[in-house]
C-alpha cells in the first residue's frame, strides 16, 4: 500500500487512518510567519460518515486506502439486505439497510449505481443523481385548485413517498433528484 506525503494532499484523496478509510473533503495549506507549514484537513469516514478535523505538519504522511469505486446494478431486496451486481465481473454484493440508508427510496430493479469497495468489501453505494419512478398512489387533485406551488404526497413504485405538484396522477412517471429528494419534473402521463 502506498503513502501520501503532505505535498500530495488534495480534495478527493482516499486515505487510511487507524485502519479505516477516509475521504479528504477539504484541505487548506497554512504557512505561519515562523515554523513549519501546516495542512488543515477535513476527512469523512467512508464507513460511518463521520467527519474528522486533522492538522498535519509539512513532511507528515498518510497511508493510502485500498478503496475502489465500481459501476454496479441494483438487483433486488431480501428483507433488510440489498443485492447489487458488479457490471464488470458480475460478482454480487450485499449491503445492509444501514449501509444503503435513505437511498432505498430510489432503488428499482436494474438501476445503475456507484459502489465503493474497501478491501474488496462494499461499504457505501450511491444512486444516479436523477431517477425516474412511477407514481402508484396519490390523492386526486382538487378541481379548480390551480394556485401555484400546491403540492401533495405521492407514493412511487419503490414504496417511498415524495412531495409533488397537485396535477400528478397514478401512472405518471416522475423524475426525482436523489441528492435532495425533490421532485424535478413529470416525464410521462
N, C-alpha and C positions, 0 to 999 in steps of 0.2 A: 504494500500500500504506500502511496506517495505522501508527501507532505507539502504544505503550502507555507512559504515564508511570508512575512508581513508585506513585502513588496508585491506579492501575488494577490493580496486580499482585494476583493471587489464584490459588489452586489451580485447575488445569484450563485455564489460559491457554496458547494456542499461539503461540509467538514464533519469530523467526528470529535466529540468532546465527551470524556468519561464514558466511552463505549456506546454513545447514542448519536444518531445522525442529526445535523443541524443545517439549516439553510441561512446563509448570510443575507439578511433583508435590508441592511443599511451598514455603510462603512464610511467613517469620517476620519480624515487624516488631520492631526493637530500637531503643529510644531511650536512648542512653547519657546519663550525667549532664551532660556538655557535648558540644558538637559536633552534627553533623548526624544525622538519623535514618538507620538502616541497614535494608536489606531483604535478609535472607539467604534465598536461593532454591536449591532443588534442581530441576534441569532434566533431563529424559530426552530423549535424541536419538531422534527418531521413525524414523530410518533404521537406525541401528546399535544402538539400545537402551542405549547407554552413559549414565551419569549424571554430571552436572556440578554442582559446588557453586560458586555465584557470590554475591558480596555487592555490592549497589548502594547508592549514596547517594541521599538524597532529591533529586528533580529529574532523576535519570537517566531514560532512556527506552530501550525496546526496540522493534524493528520487528515488526509482526505477520506471522505466517507465512501463506502462501497455502495453507492446509490445509482440506480439505473431507472430511467423513465421509459416505459414501453407503451405502445399502442395496443389497446385491448378492446374487447367487446363484451357487453353485459349479456349473460345468458339467461339466468333465472334466479329466483329467490326460493330458499328452502328454510322455512322457519325464520330464525334470526341470522341466517347465513346467506350472503350474496355471492353468486358464482360468476366469474369472469374468465375469458379466454384470451391468451396472448395471440395477437393476429399473426405473428411471425412463426412461432413454434407450435401453436395450438395447445400449449400447456394450459391447464385450468388452475385458477387461483380462487381461494375462498377468502372473503373478508367478512368480519363480524358487523352487526348493525352499528356498533360503536365506531368502527373504523370508517364506515360509509357515512355516518352522521345524517344530516338533512338531505344529502344527495339522493336518498331513496325516492324522493318526490319526483325525480326526473327520469328514473330508470325504467325503460321499457325494453323488451327483448330485442336484441340486435343493436342497441345503442352503442356507438363508438365512444370509448372513454380513454383517459390517460391514467396510467397506474405507475406508482413509484415502488420499486423493489429495493429492499435493504438486505444485503447478504442473501439475495435470491428469494426473499420472502416479501409478500405485498404488505405495505404499511398504510398507504393512502391512495385514493382514486379521485379523479375529478371528471365530471361530465363535460361535454362541449359547452361553450358559452351560451348557446341557444338550443332549445329543444322544441319540437312540435308535438303536442299532446291533444288527444281527442277529448272533448267535453262529454261526460257520461251522465251528469246530473246537474241541474241548476233550476232555480226558481224562474218562472216565466216573467219577462219584463212587464211592468205595468203600462197599459195603453196610455198614450199621451205624455208619458214620463220622458221628456226629451231634454231635460235640463242637463247641462254639461257636467261631466265628471261623476255621473251616477254609476256606482259600482255595486256588484253583487258577488256572492261567493259561488264559484263554480267548481265541481268535482271532476277531475280528469281520470283517464284510464289507469293511472298508477295508484289511485286511491287518495291522492293528495288534493288539497283544496287551495285555490288561488282566488284573488280578487280580480274581477274582470268587468268590462263595461256591461251595462244593462241589456244591450242588444244581443248578447250571446245566447245561443240555443243549444240544446242537446244535439250532438252530432257535429258541431263546429270543431275545426282543428285550430288550436291557438298556439302562438309562439310565446315561450316563456324565457326570460333571461335567468340562467341558473346562478349567476353571481349575486343577484339581488332578489330573485323570486318574484319579479314583477312581470305583469302581462306586457307583451310588446305589440302584438297585432293578431288579427284573425287571419288565418291562412286560407281556409276554405269554409264553405257553408255546409 
